[in-house]
C-alpha cells in the first residue's frame, strides 16, 4: 500500500489501470487491484464472506453515528471497522449459509473504557400506537458513572429487518427530558427492532447500547 501526496493535479479516487486509489482515514492510498483467484473458495472463506456481508449491510446504515460512538479503536483501524469487527464476532448467529443478526447482541456504541462511559437510560420503556413510538426513561438518583449528566443526548435507532431500512429518532433529546417521540413513515409498517444509547454533548462520553426489543408498527 502506498500513501499518496497531493500534487498540482489534486487527488482523486478510482482506478488507474491495476492501481486502485481510495481515501482511508485522512489519507489517500494506492493499492494494487486484487487478482481473481481460480481456486474455489473454502467453506471457511464463504462463511467469513457471508458474515461480513450481513454485518456490513447493517452497520453501513449507522456509519455517521458509529464514527463517534465506537471509541478508541485499535491502532490502524477506523471506528467503523472496529464496530464491524465487534458485531461480526458477537451479533451473528447460525451456521453457513443460514446466518441471522442477533439483535440483542448488536452494539452501536462502545465506550473506550470505564472513564469515558456514561449511564444508559434508567427503567426504559417503549410504547407504540399506530405509527407513533414513544421511548421513556426515569431519572436515576444513584448513577453508576460519574460523567453521566442531564445534558446527555439520547440516540434511538429503529430498524425494519424485512425491508432493510433504518432511521434515527430526530432531535436527540437531553437525558433530563425523560422521553423521545417518533412518528414513523408508512414504510416502517410491520416488525421493527429498536436500540438506545446516550452521548455527552461534547461526544467525549458514551453509554453502552441497549436493545429495547421488537415492536409492531400498524398503520
PEHUMO-V397606 format. One record per residue. N is the residue number from 1. PSI is psi in whole degrees, -180 to 180 (NA if undefined). OMEGA is omega as a letter, one per 40 degrees, with the letter a starting at -180 (999 if undefined). D_FIRST is the distance of its C-alpha to the first C-alpha in whole Angstrom. Layout:
N_PSI_OMEGA_D_FIRST + N_PSI_OMEGA_D_FIRST
This chain:
1_135_i_0 + 2_142_i_4 + 3_126_a_7 + 4_140_i_10 + 5_142_a_13 + 6_128_a_16 + 7_-161_a_18 + 8_-22_a_22 + 9_1_a_21 + 10_-173_a_19 + 11_140_i_16 + 12_169_i_16 + 13_153_a_15 + 14_-157_a_15 + 15_141_i_14 + 16_97_a_15 + 17_-121_a_16 + 18_5_a_13 + 19_130_i_10 + 20_123_a_10 + 21_129_a_10 + 22_166_i_11 + 23_128_i_12 + 24_119_a_11 + 25_-121_a_14 + 26_12_a_15 + 27_154_i_12 + 28_131_a_10 + 29_152_i_7 + 30_132_i_6 + 31_153_i_5 + 32_140_i_8 + 33_125_a_11 + 34_141_i_12 + 35_143_i_15 + 36_135_a_18 + 37_142_i_20 + 38_-8_a_24 + 39_144_i_24 + 40_136_a_26 + 41_142_i_25 + 42_166_i_26 + 43_-38_i_29 + 44_-43_i_26 + 45_-43_i_23 + 46_-37_i_26 + 47_-48_i_27 + 48_-41_i_23 + 49_-42_a_23 + 50_-42_i_26 + 51_-43_a_26 + 52_-39_a_22 + 53_-43_a_24 + 54_-48_a_27 + 55_-42_a_26 + 56_-41_i_23 + 57_-37_a_26 + 58_-50_a_28 + 59_-30_a_26 + 60_-27_a_24 + 61_-17_a_28 + 62_24_a_28 + 63_-46_a_25 + 64_-36_i_26 + 65_-40_a_28 + 66_-29_a_26 + 67_-26_i_24 + 68_-18_a_27 + 69_-23_i_28 + 70_100_a_26 + 71_153_i_26 + 72_61_i_24 + 73_155_i_21 + 74_159_a_19 + 75_140_a_17 + 76_26_i_13 + 77_132_i_15 + 78_165_i_17 + 79_-38_i_20 + 80_-42_i_20 + 81_-38_i_18 + 82_-45_i_20 + 83_-41_i_23 + 84_-47_a_22 + 85_-46_a_22 + 86_-50_a_25 + 87_-28_i_27 + 88_-39_a_25 + 89_-21_a_27 + 90_-16_a_30 + 91_21_i_31 + 92_125_i_31 + 93_162_i_34 + 94_-180_i_35 + 95_140_a_34 + 96_134_e_32 + 97_13_a_33 + 98_77_i_35 + 99_147_i_33 + 100_157_i_34 + 101_136_i_33 + 102_97_a_35 + 103_-33_a_36 + 104_-20_a_38 + 105_-8_a_35 + 106_136_i_32 + 107_126_i_31 + 108_0_i_30 + 109_150_i_30 + 110_112_i_30 + 111_154_i_31 + 112_-43_i_29 + 113_-171_a_32 + 114_-31_a_36 + 115_-19_i_36 + 116_11_a_34 + 117_138_i_36 + 118_167_a_39 + 119_150_i_41 + 120_-167_i_41 + 121_153_i_44 + 122_126_a_47 + 123_56_a_49 + 124_138_i_47 + 125_148_a_49 + 126_132_i_48 + 127_141_a_51 + 128_131_i_51 + 129_109_a_53 + 130_-121_i_53 + 131_10_a_49 + 132_127_i_50 + 133_136_i_48 + 134_128_i_49 + 135_126_a_47 + 136_156_i_49 + 137_168_a_49 + 138_160_i_51 + 139_130_a_51 + 140_115_a_50 + 141_-20_i_52 + 142_79_a_51 + 143_150_i_47 + 144_-30_a_45 + 145_128_a_42 + 146_-30_a_43 + 147_-8_i_41 + 148_131_a_42 + 149_155_i_44 + 150_-21_a_46 + 151_-3_i_44 + 152_146_a_41 + 153_140_i_40 + 154_128_i_40 + 155_117_a_37 + 156_126_a_38 + 157_133_a_36 + 158_130_a_38 + 159_133_i_37 + 160_101_a_38 + 161_-41_a_37 + 162_-37_a_39 + 163_-7_a_38 + 164_50_i_34 + 165_156_a_35 + 166_166_i_35 + 167_161_i_36 + 168_133_i_36 + 169_133_a_40 + 170_163_i_40 + 171_-25_i_41 + 172_71_a_40 + 173_155_i_43 + 174_156_i_44 + 175_-37_a_45 + 176_-17_i_48 + 177_-20_i_49 + 178_12_i_49 + 179_157_i_48 + 180_150_a_46 + 181_143_i_47 + 182_131_i_45 + 183_109_a_47 + 184_141_i_45 + 185_168_a_45 + 186_-25_a_46 + 187_-15_a_43 + 188_12_i_43 + 189_135_a_46 + 190_-156_a_46 + 191_133_i_44 + 192_156_i_42 + 193_144_a_40 + 194_137_i_40 + 195_157_a_38 + 196_139_i_38 + 197_166_a_37 + 198_147_a_38 + 199_140_i_36 + 200_158_a_37 + 201_-33_a_38 + 202_6_i_35 + 203_15_a_32 + 204_-18_a_32 + 205_144_a_34 + 206_149_i_34 + 207_168_i_36 + 208_160_i_35 + 209_139_i_35 + 210_125_i_39 + 211_118_a_39 + 212_-14_i_42 + 213_-172_i_43 + 214_138_a_44 + 215_162_a_46 + 216_127_i_48 + 217_121_i_48 + 218_133_a_51 + 219_NA_999_52
